[in-house]
Amino acid sequence: MHVLGIDAGGTKTICLLADGEGHVIGEARGGGANLQASGELEVEKVLHHVMDAAIGDRDVRPVAICLGIAGVDRPQDTAAVHSIMRRIGFKARVIVVNDALIALVAGAGDGEGVVVVAGTGSIAYGRDTSGRAARAGGWGYLLGDEGGGFWIGRAALHAVVRQFDGRGPVTLLTPMILEHLGLSTPSELIHEIYHRDVHRHTIAGIAGLVQRAMVQRDAIAAEILTRAGAELASAAASVIARLEMRGHAFPTVLAGGIFRGIPWLVDDITNRLSEIAPRSWIRPLDVEPAIGAVRLAIAAVHGSFAHPTYL
């Protein structure tokens, strides 16, 4: 028996081929496959590529595929992904879940827990022992995603233009960002951001500079990251409160590139959540979220998968 577990994110997609025991025997990577940002055709191309590449020349046929993808909590989005998978043509049971769920399963297993995902965007997601789920965030870069990479990068750009206008204090972020983007003056940002149609992942890439500036005792950088930590902890607190888990002992998984690129946030959120849920413990995710998709695919084969129900 073989299964496929897929983590389809906004920046990259990872597909793992595993046997019935969950041992990974094949892996493939592709570009982003966010349904809202990329559209159905691009998602289909990426998924088709990574599934074919993960299987390679092996004579195996997956019996189940679990796909974790952002923004599929609406029935019409789930239906669109199922339609994509039917067109691709794999004759397997297909499970479509939010990408936050596979990160939670990868880091916390089958039990209750909370995951905070901070990459380009951000979301907090939790599941209790009765299979109830709650989420906060995940609204996309125009409506929310507070504490994610784009949000941090945009805040840093705001600080740069405010300094240039004389509306804000001097910050180390100005020379750092100008060098990073290959610009000589903040006035060139208008052309760089608007006329070149800079992708939001480029802006999210600025987030690591904020950590560097904060280490050099830049007050503006410290303020931005303090706000980011507060926003991410607030999202987790909302999930914990709605699932009535404040007094429970459970893991809180921190997943996504922001926690790897800005380790200060791990400590900050740990301190904040110790007051919100004192029996919870922080667990940075140290495996690919697609491992969680593999586990859910295997559970589906054995009939033990039950999709959490939102409150």
C-alpha positions in Angstrom: 0.0 0.0 0.0 1.2 3.5 -0.8 -0.2 7.0 -0.2 0.6 10.5 -1.2 0.8 13.4 1.2 0.9 16.9 -0.2 1.5 20.3 1.4 0.4 22.9 -1.2 1.4 26.4 0.0 1.6 29.8 -1.5 5.3 29.6 -2.1 6.1 26.0 -2.6 4.4 22.6 -2.9 5.8 19.4 -1.4 4.6 15.9 -2.2 5.7 12.8 -0.3 5.2 9.2 -1.4 5.0 6.8 1.6 4.3 3.2 2.3 1.6 1.9 4.6 3.8 2.4 7.6 4.4 6.1 6.8 8.0 5.6 5.6 8.7 8.2 2.9 10.2 6.7 -0.2 9.7 9.5 -2.7 9.6 13.3 -2.6 9.0 16.1 -5.1 8.8 19.9 -4.9 7.1 22.4 -7.0 5.9 26.0 -7.0 3.1 27.5 -5.1 -0.4 26.1 -5.4 -2.7 28.5 -3.6 -6.2 28.2 -5.1 -7.1 31.9 -4.5 -3.7 33.3 -5.6 -2.8 31.0 -8.4 -6.1 29.8 -9.9 -7.3 26.3 -10.8 -5.2 25.9 -13.9 -1.9 26.7 -12.2 -2.8 24.5 -9.1 -3.6 21.6 -11.4 -0.2 22.0 -13.2 1.7 22.1 -10.0 -0.1 19.1 -8.4 0.2 17.0 -11.5 3.9 17.7 -11.7 4.8 16.9 -8.0 2.7 13.7 -7.9 4.2 12.3 -11.0 7.7 13.3 -9.8 7.3 11.8 -6.4 6.2 8.5 -7.8 8.9 8.6 -10.6 9.5 5.3 -12.3 8.1 3.2 -9.4 5.4 0.8 -10.3 3.1 1.9 -7.5 -0.5 3.3 -7.4 -1.4 5.3 -4.3 -4.6 4.2 -2.7 -5.1 7.5 -0.9 -4.0 11.1 -1.3 -4.3 13.8 1.3 -3.9 17.3 0.1 -3.3 20.1 2.6 -4.0 23.5 0.9 -4.7 27.0 2.2 -8.1 28.5 1.7 -10.2 25.3 1.3 -12.5 25.7 4.2 -15.4 26.8 1.9 -17.3 24.0 0.3 -16.9 25.5 -3.2 -13.1 25.6 -2.8 -13.0 22.0 -1.6 -15.1 21.0 -4.6 -12.8 22.9 -7.0 -9.8 20.9 -5.6 -11.6 17.6 -6.0 -12.4 18.5 -9.5 -8.7 19.2 -10.2 -7.7 15.9 -8.8 -10.3 14.1 -10.9 -8.9 15.7 -14.0 -5.4 14.7 -13.0 -6.7 11.2 -13.1 -5.3 9.4 -10.0 -7.7 6.6 -9.0 -7.3 7.0 -5.3 -9.3 8.3 -2.3 -8.7 12.0 -2.1 -8.9 14.0 1.2 -8.7 17.8 1.0 -8.0 19.7 4.2 -6.7 23.0 5.3 -2.9 23.1 5.3 -2.9 24.2 9.0 -4.4 20.8 9.9 -1.6 18.8 8.3 1.0 21.0 10.1 -0.9 20.3 13.4 -0.9 16.5 12.7 2.8 16.6 11.7 3.7 18.3 15.0 1.1 17.0 17.5 -0.1 13.7 16.1 -3.7 12.7 16.6 -4.4 14.4 19.9 -5.7 17.9 20.7 -3.5 20.8 20.0 -3.0 24.2 18.4 -0.8 25.2 15.5 0.3 28.7 14.6 1.4 28.9 11.0 3.4 32.0 9.9 4.9 32.0 6.4 4.0 34.6 3.8 0.6 34.7 5.6 -0.6 33.5 9.0 -3.3 31.4 10.6 -3.9 29.7 13.9 -5.8 26.4 14.0 -6.8 24.1 16.8 -8.5 20.8 17.4 -9.9 19.4 20.7 -10.3 15.8 21.8 -13.9 15.6 20.5 -12.9 16.6 17.0 -14.1 20.2 17.1 -11.9 22.7 15.3 -11.5 26.5 15.4 -9.4 28.8 13.3 -8.3 32.5 13.5 -6.6 34.4 10.7 -5.9 33.0 7.3 -7.8 35.9 5.7 -5.1 36.7 3.1 -2.7 39.6 2.7 -5.4 42.2 2.0 -7.7 41.4 4.9 -5.4 40.1 7.5 -2.4 37.6 7.8 -1.1 39.7 10.8 2.3 38.5 11.9 3.1 36.8 8.7 6.0 37.6 6.4 4.1 39.9 4.1 2.6 41.8 7.1 6.1 42.2 8.7 7.7 43.2 5.4 5.0 45.8 4.6 5.4 47.3 8.1 9.1 47.6 7.5 8.5 49.4 4.1 6.1 51.7 5.9 8.8 52.6 8.4 11.2 53.4 5.5 8.9 55.8 3.7 7.8 57.4 6.9 11.5 58.2 7.7 12.0 59.5 4.2 8.9 61.8 4.6 10.0 63.1 8.0 6.9 61.5 9.6 8.8 58.8 11.4 12.1 58.2 13.2 15.4 57.1 11.7 15.6 53.3 11.4 18.3 50.8 10.3 15.6 49.3 8.1 16.1 52.0 5.5 19.7 51.2 4.4 19.1 47.5 4.9 16.0 47.4 2.7 17.5 49.7 0.0 20.5 47.4 -0.2 18.3 44.3 -0.3 16.3 45.6 -3.2 19.2 47.2 -5.0 17.9 50.8 -4.7 19.7 54.0 -3.9 16.8 56.0 -2.4 13.4 55.4 -0.9 11.8 57.4 -3.7 12.6 54.5 -6.0 10.3 52.3 -4.0 7.3 53.5 -5.9 8.6 52.2 -9.2 9.9 49.0 -7.6 6.7 48.1 -5.8 4.0 49.3 -8.1 5.4 49.5 -11.6 7.4 46.3 -11.4 4.4 44.6 -9.7 6.6 43.1 -7.0 5.2 39.8 -5.8 4.1 39.6 -2.2 6.6 36.9 -1.5 9.3 39.5 -2.3 7.9 41.8 0.3 7.7 38.8 2.8 11.4 38.2 2.1 12.1 41.6 3.8 10.9 40.1 7.2 14.3 38.6 7.9 15.9 42.1 7.8 13.7 43.2 10.6 15.2 40.5 12.8 18.7 41.7 11.8 17.8 45.3 12.6 16.3 44.4 16.0 19.5 42.5 17.0 21.3 45.8 16.3 18.9 47.5 18.8 16.7 49.3 16.2 13.6 50.4 18.1 11.3 50.4 15.0 12.3 46.8 14.1 11.7 45.8 17.7 8.2 47.5 17.7 7.3 45.7 14.4 8.2 42.2 15.8 6.6 42.9 19.1 3.3 43.7 17.3 3.8 40.5 15.1 4.2 38.4 18.2 1.1 39.9 19.8 -1.0 39.3 16.7 0.1 35.7 16.3 -0.4 35.0 20.0 -3.8 36.7 19.8 -4.9 34.4 17.0 -3.8 31.3 19.1 -5.6 32.7 22.1 -8.8 33.0 20.2 -8.7 29.4 19.1 -7.8 28.2 22.6 -10.7 30.2 24.1 -13.3 29.0 21.6 -12.3 25.4 22.1 -12.3 25.9 25.9 -8.8 24.5 26.2 -7.2 27.2 28.5 -6.7 24.7 31.3 -5.8 21.7 29.2 -2.3 20.3 28.6 -1.6 20.3 24.9 1.1 21.2 22.4 1.2 24.4 20.5 3.0 23.8 17.2 4.8 26.7 15.5 5.2 26.1 11.8 6.3 28.2 8.8 9.4 30.0 7.6 8.9 33.1 9.8 9.7 31.1 13.0 12.9 29.8 11.4 13.9 33.2 10.0 12.9 35.1 13.1 13.6 32.9 16.1 12.9 35.8 18.5 9.2 35.3 17.7 9.4 31.7 19.1 10.5 33.0 22.5 8.0 35.9 22.4 5.0 33.7 21.6 6.1 31.1 24.2 6.1 33.8 26.9 2.7 35.2 25.8 1.0 31.8 25.6 2.3 30.8 29.0 -0.1 33.3 30.4 -3.0 32.3 28.1 -2.7 28.5 28.5 -0.2 27.8 31.2 -0.3 24.0 30.7 0.4 24.2 27.0 4.0 23.7 25.7 5.5 25.1 22.6 6.8 22.7 19.9 8.5 24.2 16.8 7.7 22.0 13.8 10.9 20.2 12.8 9.5 18.0 10.0 7.7 18.8 6.7 4.0 19.5 7.2 3.4 17.0 4.3 4.2 14.3 6.9 0.9 15.2 8.5 -0.8 14.7 5.1 0.8 11.2 4.8 -0.6 10.3 8.3 -4.1 11.5 7.4 -4.0 9.6 4.1 -3.0 6.4 6.0 -5.8 7.0 8.5 -8.3 7.4 5.7 -7.3 4.0 4.3 -7.9 2.4 7.7 -11.2 4.2 8.1 -10.0 6.2 11.1 -9.9 9.6 9.6 -12.6 12.0 10.7 -12.5 15.6 9.4 -12.6 18.0 12.3 -15.9 20.0 12.5 -15.6 23.8 12.9 -17.5 25.3 15.8 
